[in-house]
Each structure stands twice: as structure tokens, then as C-alpha cells.
């Protein structure tokens, strides 16, 4: 049986999940879908966002997120601040934010806006931080990327745990 969704501070969780999209674009919808698939919300039924509550969606998004963590280390992958990449991160944050917001009784548009804004801010902040860290420490970029992965996984687990 699915448990009731008990997000106590949806605004902050929307911002947190949106920010994770700035680091790893598919992580945000994967985390939101995981939460929603374990805490079914009637508010999402009969909306275009209902698919986010599906176990199949959750599994697919988790696979995509894992693949992204591997691909992020490849030298041929464009920087996250390239327009297409940044736009995808914003869309990812918007999807996750809209889903969490609507599921908790908020507005889809507000959740999408806050999720996308957090994703965009985190995209640029994490890009700059990664470049500065590599330059200042001499540590190879893929290792810093792995540390980013650990941050995303830890923060995602915390966001999921809050809702258990």
C-alpha cells in the first residue's frame, strides 16, 4: 500500500531538487519520481504529471541518472552551461518542481518556476565551482565530477528520507 505524501516544506524541497538538476540533470526527476511513486498523491491523478508516480517511470529515470553520472566524466560531453544543456537542466528542475508542488497542493506553475530557477542557478554555480576547484587543486576533472555525484546522491537520499 502506498503511504500518504508527507512533505512538510515543499518550497524548500522543490528548490533542493531543482538545484540537484543543475548538477545532474536527470537526478531531479528521478528523485521526485521516487518520492511520488512511494507516496501516491491524488492531486496528481488526472494531470499530465501523474506519470511521475509510476514505478516504471522511477526505474527508467534512475537508469538515466546513473548513465548521466558515467557520461559526465567523458571529455566529449559539452559543458553544462552550453545553452541546450542548461535548458535541459531547467526543464528537468521544472518537471521535478512542478510534480512535488502539485502533489503537495501547490501550483504546477510555481513549482516549475522555482525548480527551473534553482536548476539554472545551480548549473552555473556548480560549473564555476568545479572549474575553480580543478584549477586550484590540480585534481583531475573526473574526480571532482565523482565528488559531485556523491553530493547529488547524498542530497537526494536526504530529500527522499525526509519523506519516509
VENKAMO-V664749 format. One record per residue. RES is the residue in one small letter. SS is DSSP state (H for helix, E for strand, C for the rest). Layout:
BEGIN
res=RES ss=SS
res=RES ss=SS
END
This chain:
BEGIN
res=x ss=C
res=x ss=C
res=x ss=C
res=x ss=C
res=x ss=C
res=x ss=C
res=x ss=C
res=x ss=C
res=x ss=C
res=x ss=H
res=x ss=H
res=x ss=H
res=x ss=H
res=x ss=H
res=x ss=H
res=x ss=H
res=x ss=H
res=x ss=H
res=x ss=H
res=x ss=H
res=x ss=H
res=x ss=H
res=x ss=H
res=x ss=C
res=x ss=H
res=x ss=H
res=x ss=H
res=x ss=H
res=x ss=H
res=x ss=H
res=x ss=H
res=x ss=H
res=x ss=H
res=x ss=H
res=x ss=H
res=x ss=H
res=x ss=H
res=x ss=H
res=x ss=C
res=x ss=C
res=x ss=C
res=x ss=H
res=x ss=H
res=x ss=H
res=x ss=C
res=x ss=C
res=x ss=C
res=x ss=C
res=x ss=C
res=x ss=H
res=x ss=H
res=x ss=H
res=x ss=H
res=x ss=C
res=x ss=H
res=x ss=H
res=x ss=H
res=x ss=H
res=x ss=H
res=x ss=H
res=x ss=H
res=x ss=H
res=x ss=H
res=x ss=H
res=x ss=H
res=x ss=H
res=x ss=H
res=x ss=H
res=x ss=H
res=x ss=H
res=x ss=H
res=x ss=C
res=x ss=C
res=x ss=C
res=x ss=C
res=x ss=C
res=x ss=C
res=x ss=C
res=x ss=C
res=x ss=C
res=x ss=C
res=x ss=C
res=x ss=H
res=x ss=H
res=x ss=H
res=x ss=H
res=x ss=H
res=x ss=H
res=x ss=H
res=x ss=H
res=x ss=H
res=x ss=H
res=x ss=H
res=x ss=H
res=x ss=H
res=x ss=H
res=x ss=H
res=x ss=H
res=x ss=H
res=x ss=H
res=x ss=H
res=x ss=H
res=x ss=H
res=x ss=C
res=x ss=C
res=x ss=C
res=x ss=C
res=x ss=H
res=x ss=H
res=x ss=H
res=x ss=H
res=x ss=H
res=x ss=H
res=x ss=H
res=x ss=H
res=x ss=H
res=x ss=H
res=x ss=H
res=x ss=H
res=x ss=H
res=x ss=H
res=x ss=H
res=x ss=H
res=x ss=H
res=x ss=H
res=x ss=H
res=x ss=H
res=x ss=H
res=x ss=H
res=x ss=H
res=x ss=H
res=x ss=H
res=x ss=H
res=x ss=H
res=x ss=H
res=x ss=H
res=x ss=H
res=x ss=C
res=x ss=C
res=x ss=C
res=x ss=H
res=x ss=H
res=x ss=H
res=x ss=H
res=x ss=H
res=x ss=H
res=x ss=H
res=x ss=H
res=x ss=H
res=x ss=H
res=x ss=H
res=x ss=H
res=x ss=H
res=x ss=H
res=x ss=H
res=x ss=H
res=x ss=H
res=x ss=H
res=x ss=H
res=x ss=H
res=x ss=H
res=x ss=H
res=x ss=C
res=x ss=C
END
